[in-house]
Amino acid sequence: MTYEGVDYSRPMLELGASRLREYANRVHFTRADLAADRWDQLVERPVGAVVSTWALHDLGGEENTSKVYRGCKQALPPGGIFLNGDFIKPDEAKFDYEPGRFPVQRHIEILSELGFRNVECLGVFETELDDPTPAQNYALIKAVT
């Protein structure tokens, strides 16, 4: 089994390679801008799963998140699994979040519109509505191609 890390930041890729050098024969790193590049065409095949953690909210909003979701759909074969653990805007939120954080239901709608199946939220964690820190209000969303 092999793994591939995709990031735009050269220092983050170098750090990942350094920390995982023991597994260098199984880990590959690809530099790509998730919002601009066709990263889904750069990754090695076959792809069995795509896992994203605490990243997509930084892309600026629904449009760029949708681009990444579309790329995941293109990269994954039928039956491939996509997991996104990221910050969201809770439905009852009183706090004005940045555009990259939007409600779980909207994530589910976008993934469903792109043709993913079995789209569901597996959990929402550390919900804080009144005075959230930047590290609160995140969810884990699963989808299958």
C-alpha positions as CSV (number, residue, x, y, z in Angstrom):
1,M,0.0,0.0,0.0
2,T,1.3,3.5,-0.8
3,Y,0.3,7.0,0.3
4,E,0.5,10.4,-1.3
5,G,0.6,13.7,0.4
6,V,-0.6,16.7,-1.6
7,D,0.1,20.3,-0.5
8,Y,1.0,23.6,-2.0
9,S,3.6,24.5,0.7
10,R,7.1,23.3,-0.2
11,P,8.2,23.5,3.5
12,M,5.2,21.4,4.6
13,L,6.0,18.8,2.0
14,E,9.7,18.8,3.1
15,L,8.6,18.4,6.7
16,G,6.3,15.5,5.8
17,A,9.1,13.8,3.8
18,S,11.5,14.3,6.7
19,R,9.2,12.9,9.3
20,L,8.2,9.9,7.1
21,R,11.6,9.1,5.7
22,E,11.4,5.7,7.3
23,Y,8.5,5.0,4.9
24,A,10.0,6.7,1.9
25,N,9.4,3.6,-0.3
26,R,5.6,3.9,0.4
27,V,5.0,7.6,0.6
28,H,5.1,10.1,-2.3
29,F,4.6,13.9,-2.1
30,T,3.0,16.1,-4.7
31,R,3.1,19.9,-4.8
32,A,-0.2,21.3,-6.1
33,D,-2.5,24.2,-5.5
34,L,-5.8,22.5,-4.7
35,A,-7.9,25.5,-5.9
36,A,-6.0,26.2,-9.1
37,D,-4.1,23.1,-10.3
38,R,-5.6,19.9,-11.7
39,W,-4.1,18.1,-8.7
40,D,-6.4,15.1,-9.4
41,Q,-4.4,14.5,-12.6
42,L,-1.0,14.8,-10.8
43,V,-1.6,12.1,-8.2
44,E,-0.4,8.5,-8.8
45,R,-3.0,5.9,-9.7
46,P,-4.7,3.9,-8.5
47,V,-6.3,6.0,-5.7
48,G,-8.4,4.1,-3.2
49,A,-9.2,6.9,-0.8
50,V,-8.7,10.6,-0.4
51,V,-8.5,12.0,3.1
52,S,-8.4,15.8,3.9
53,T,-8.0,17.3,7.3
54,W,-8.3,20.8,8.4
55,A,-7.4,22.2,5.0
56,L,-10.3,23.0,2.7
57,H,-11.7,25.8,4.9
58,D,-8.6,27.8,4.0
59,L,-9.4,27.8,0.3
60,G,-11.8,30.7,0.6
61,G,-15.3,29.4,0.2
62,E,-17.7,27.0,-1.4
63,E,-16.4,27.5,-5.0
64,N,-12.9,26.3,-4.3
65,T,-14.1,23.5,-1.9
66,S,-16.3,22.3,-4.8
67,K,-13.3,22.2,-7.1
68,V,-11.5,20.0,-4.7
69,Y,-14.5,17.8,-4.3
70,R,-14.8,17.5,-8.1
71,G,-11.1,16.6,-8.2
72,C,-11.7,13.9,-5.6
73,K,-14.6,12.5,-7.7
74,Q,-12.3,12.4,-10.8
75,A,-9.4,10.8,-8.9
76,L,-11.3,8.0,-7.2
77,P,-12.5,4.9,-8.9
78,P,-16.0,3.6,-8.3
79,G,-16.3,2.6,-4.6
80,G,-13.5,4.9,-3.6
81,I,-13.9,6.7,-0.3
82,F,-13.5,10.4,0.5
83,L,-13.2,11.7,4.0
84,N,-13.1,15.4,4.9
85,G,-12.4,16.4,8.5
86,D,-12.6,20.2,8.5
87,F,-13.9,23.3,10.2
88,I,-17.6,24.1,9.5
89,K,-20.1,26.8,10.4
90,P,-22.7,25.2,12.8
91,D,-26.3,25.7,11.8
92,E,-27.1,27.7,14.9
93,A,-23.9,29.8,14.8
94,K,-24.0,33.4,16.0
95,F,-20.4,34.0,15.1
96,D,-19.5,35.4,11.7
97,Y,-17.2,32.9,10.2
98,E,-14.8,33.2,7.2
99,P,-16.4,32.0,3.9
100,G,-14.5,28.8,3.9
101,R,-16.5,27.6,6.9
102,F,-20.0,26.7,5.8
103,P,-22.7,24.4,7.2
104,V,-22.4,20.6,7.0
105,Q,-25.6,20.3,5.0
106,R,-24.0,22.4,2.2
107,H,-21.0,20.1,2.1
108,I,-23.4,17.2,1.8
109,E,-25.4,18.9,-1.0
110,I,-22.2,19.7,-3.0
111,L,-20.9,16.2,-2.8
112,S,-24.3,14.7,-3.7
113,E,-24.6,17.1,-6.7
114,L,-21.2,15.9,-7.9
115,G,-22.5,12.3,-7.9
116,F,-21.0,11.0,-4.7
117,R,-23.1,8.3,-3.0
118,N,-23.6,7.5,0.7
119,V,-22.7,11.1,1.7
120,E,-23.0,11.6,5.4
121,C,-21.7,13.5,8.3
122,L,-20.1,11.1,10.7
123,G,-19.9,13.6,13.5
124,V,-19.6,17.3,14.6
125,F,-17.0,18.0,17.2
126,E,-16.3,20.7,19.8
127,T,-19.3,22.7,19.0
128,E,-19.1,26.2,20.4
129,L,-21.7,28.7,19.2
130,D,-21.1,31.9,21.2
131,D,-17.3,32.3,21.5
132,P,-15.5,29.8,19.3
133,T,-11.8,29.5,19.1
134,P,-10.3,28.9,15.6
135,A,-9.9,25.2,16.5
136,Q,-13.6,24.5,17.3
137,N,-16.6,23.5,15.3
138,Y,-15.4,20.8,12.9
139,A,-17.0,17.8,11.3
140,L,-16.1,14.5,9.6
141,I,-17.9,14.0,6.3
142,K,-17.8,10.7,4.3
143,A,-18.7,10.1,0.6
144,V,-18.3,7.2,-1.7
145,T,-17.8,7.3,-5.5
